[in-house]
Amino acid sequence: MLLCADAGDASAGLASGALACPSCGAGRLRSWGYGRERTVRVYGGTRALRPRRARCRSCLATHVLFPSWAVPRRADSAGVIARAAAESVLRGTGTARLGEQLGVPASTVRGWLRRLRARAGQLLQEATSEFGRLVAVIVTGEGRDPCPPGPTGSVLGDALALVAACAHAAIAWHGRRAGDLEALLGLFGLAAALAPAPGG
């Protein structure tokens, strides 16, 4: 599994030979058709997804390229899960209520939160590093570097706040559109944190 910002980035990367194989690290990926089409729940509706597949020219391993707004093996997008997690962690909304609002079982919401809590430390570390990279050369109107968000009272809350801060920094200072927010939340760590464990 590889995460790309969007389908255009995946196609461009495959066409230019810019995507390295995550299996061997040395080979380059080339187009290898498409994965099965699926429907993913996004905020306010659903979205069809037919992910690109790629094959390494060196080791012949195959990979599925997911847009970062989607989460492998999950029927809900990174943005839907992020909103539910933020409501739970930062506002204390219960899983039953969240499940009812989203039209999913409460057990599904609990599964999202369990996975995110298990990986919260790593997500926080990676988002902190990414935020530093995104704002390293930025000076605000007040003449200082943008500050990361303050503590929320939990590791997962801090991680979610920093992922959101990374997405907003990419929009404010790196030319991304506000419409890219959901993809950016996934790109800055949420999709990888929610993905199944290797071999799981």
Beta strands, then each sheet from edge to edge (+ up, - down):
strand 1: 2-4
strand 2: 29-34
strand 3: 38-42
strand 4: 45-49
strand 5: 52-56
strand 6: 62-67
sheet 1: 1+ 6+ 5- 2+
sheet 2: 3+ 4-
end
